[in-house]
Amino acid sequence: MHTIKTFVQSLNTFHWKTDYKQFCEVLNLDKGQYSLQKYQHFENLCKALNEFDSDSLAKLVEAGATAEQK
């Protein structure tokens, strides 16, 4: 669960402290429609992850890993 919490916090920190330009620089993307769409997906990802607490996310990840092994 600690890893999940760190993952979500790190994404949120990056989201709050950077902008579209820095997002493109980190991912080595040219500014344009494609990178703008990816940035919007990233913003949506952060919002969606924040809808769950860390314990719930950890349970979902664990269930997915178990299902993948079957």
N, C-alpha and C positions, 0 to 999 in steps of 0.2 A: 504494500500500500504506500510506503514511503516513496518509492520510485514513481508511482502514479501521481502522487501529490506534487513531487518535484517537477515532473513533466508538465503538469497543468500550470503550476506557478511560473515555470520558466517561459512557457508560451505566453502567458498573460503578461509577464514582465516585458518580454520582447514587444508584444502588441502595444502596451501602454507607453513604452519609452522610445519607440521608433515610428517611422512613417513609411509610406509607400516607397519612397526613394531608397531608404535603407533596406527595406524588404527585398527590393530588386537587387541591390548590391550584394546582400548576403546570399541570395540564390543565383546570382550571376545571370539575372534576367534583364533583357532590354525593356525599357518602358514602352508600353503599348497595350493593345486590347487583351492579349494573352496574359501578360503579367498583372494587369488590372483585375482580370477575372480571378487569377490565382490569389491575389491579395484579398479580394472579396470572399473567396472560399476560406482563406486563413482567418479572416475576421469572424465568419460564421462558425468556424471550428472552435475558436475561443469562446464564443457565446454559448455554443452547444455544450462544450465540456463543463462550463460553469453551471449548467443546469443540474449537474450531478455532484454529490459529495464524493470525496476520495474513496470511501469505503465501498460505495455502490459501483464506482468505476472499476475498482480492484476486483470486485465480484464478477463483473461482466467480462473483464479480461481473463480471469481465471476460468470462467465457464467456456469462453471461446477457445482457450488453450486446451482444455479438457476435451472439448468436442472435436478439435482438430486432430487429436491423437487417436480418436476412434475410427 
